[in-house]
Amino acid sequence: MVFAGLGFAITVRHSSAPPLNGVRTELEADPHQLGHGPAAVLHAVADHVVDRYLEVADACQIDIENLESEVFSPHCPVDAARIYQLKRELLEFRRAVGR
């Protein structure tokens, strides 16, 4: 969550979310952007979060491709538990992105 107002922006994070340290460093290195105030902070945080979603989506795509290779291999039995686990991960990701 981000709380922003005139002259301030506060982020509140729960669980094991990745750190936002780089966001502050990047903003402080760009005085023009930082001059836009809390809106710049809100935009930078949202941009950072979306970038992380893209990394997760890429990792899911790799998992799917690996699983497809295994399932369609002539000498490999179908691993139903792995398929179910990947399905659950994708549903959780979809819920996170949809919020």
NUGU-930741 format. One record per residue (C-alpha): residue in three letters; residue number from 0; z, x, y. Coordinates in Angstrom, 1 decimal, padded with zeros to 4 digits. Last residue first. Example, Ala and Ser with C-alpha at 12.3 -4.5 7.8 and 13.67 -1.06 7.14 Angstrom:
% NUGU-930741
   resn   resi        z        x        y
    SER      1    007.1    013.7   -001.1
    ALA      0    007.8    012.3   -004.5
% end
This chain:
% NUGU-930741
   resn   resi        z        x        y
    ARG     98   -007.2   -005.9   -006.7
    GLY     97   -010.5   -005.8   -008.6
    VAL     96   -010.5   -002.0   -009.0
    ALA     95   -007.2   -002.0   -010.8
    ARG     94   -008.1   -005.0   -013.0
    ARG     93   -011.4   -003.4   -014.0
    PHE     92   -009.6   -000.1   -014.8
    GLU     91   -007.2   -002.0   -017.0
    LEU     90   -010.1   -003.8   -018.8
    LEU     89   -011.9   -000.4   -019.3
    GLU     88   -008.8    001.1   -020.8
    ARG     87   -008.3   -001.9   -023.1
    LYS     86   -011.9   -001.6   -024.3
    LEU     85   -011.5    002.1   -024.9
    GLN     84   -008.4    001.5   -027.1
    TYR     83   -010.2   -001.2   -029.1
    ILE     82   -013.2    001.1   -029.8
    ARG     81   -010.8    003.8   -030.8
    ALA     80   -008.9    001.5   -033.2
    ALA     79   -012.2    000.3   -034.7
    ASP     78   -013.2    003.8   -035.7
    VAL     77   -016.6    003.2   -037.4
    PRO     76   -017.1    005.7   -040.3
    CYS     75   -019.1    008.8   -039.5
    HIS     74   -021.9    010.2   -041.7
    PRO     73   -024.9    008.4   -040.3
    SER     72   -023.8    008.8   -036.6
    PHE     71   -024.1    005.6   -034.7
    VAL     70   -020.4    005.1   -034.2
    GLU     69   -019.8    008.7   -033.3
    SER     68   -022.6    009.0   -030.8
    GLU     67   -021.5    005.6   -029.3
    LEU     66   -017.9    006.9   -029.0
    ASN     65   -019.1    010.0   -027.1
    GLU     64   -021.2    007.9   -024.8
    ILE     63   -018.4    005.5   -024.1
    ASP     62   -015.9    008.3   -023.5
    ILE     61   -018.3    010.0   -021.0
    GLN     60   -018.8    006.7   -019.2
    CYS     59   -015.0    006.2   -019.0
    ALA     58   -014.7    009.7   -017.4
    ASP     57   -017.3    008.8   -014.8
    ALA     56   -015.5    005.5   -014.0
    VAL     55   -012.3    007.4   -013.6
    GLU     54   -013.9    009.9   -011.2
    LEU     53   -015.5    007.0   -009.3
    TYR     52   -012.1    005.3   -009.0
    ARG     51   -010.6    008.6   -007.6
    ASP     50   -013.3    008.6   -004.9
    VAL     49   -012.3    005.0   -004.1
    VAL     48   -008.7    006.0   -003.6
    HIS     47   -009.6    008.9   -001.3
    ASP     46   -011.9    006.6    000.8
    ALA     45   -009.1    004.1    001.1
    VAL     44   -006.7    006.8    002.3
    ALA     43   -009.2    008.2    004.8
    HIS     42   -010.0    004.7    006.2
    LEU     41   -006.4    003.8    006.6
    VAL     40   -005.7    007.1    008.3
    ALA     39   -008.7    006.7    010.7
    ALA     38   -007.5    003.2    011.5
    PRO     37   -004.1    004.7    012.3
    GLY     36   -005.5    006.6    015.2
    HIS     35   -009.2    007.0    016.1
    GLY     34   -008.3    010.5    017.5
    LEU     33   -007.8    011.6    013.9
    GLN     32   -011.6    011.5    013.5
    HIS     31   -012.2    013.7    016.6
    PRO     30   -009.3    016.0    015.7
    ASP     29   -010.8    016.8    012.3
    ALA     28   -008.6    019.4    010.5
    GLU     27   -005.6    017.1    010.8
    LEU     26   -007.5    014.4    009.0
    GLU     25   -008.5    016.7    006.1
    THR     24   -004.9    018.0    005.7
    ARG     23   -003.5    014.4    005.8
    VAL     22   -005.9    013.3    003.1
    GLY     21   -005.4    016.4    000.9
    ASN     20   -001.7    015.5    000.4
    LEU     19   -002.5    012.0   -001.0
    PRO     18   -001.0    012.7   -004.4
    PRO     17   -002.4    011.0   -007.5
    ALA     16   -000.7    007.7   -008.5
    SER     15    002.1    008.1   -011.1
    SER     14    004.0    004.9   -010.5
    HIS     13    004.3    003.3   -007.0
    ARG     12    002.9    004.4   -003.7
    VAL     11    003.9    003.4   -000.2
    THR     10    001.7    004.7    002.6
    ILE      9    002.8    004.6    006.3
    ALA      8    000.5    004.6    009.3
    PHE      7    001.7    004.8    012.9
    GLY      6    000.6    004.6    016.5
    LEU      5   -000.1    000.9    016.8
    GLY      4    000.3   -000.4    013.3
    ALA      3   -000.5    000.5    009.8
    PHE      2    001.2   -000.2    006.5
    VAL      1   -000.7    001.1    003.5
    MET      0    000.0    000.0    000.0
% end
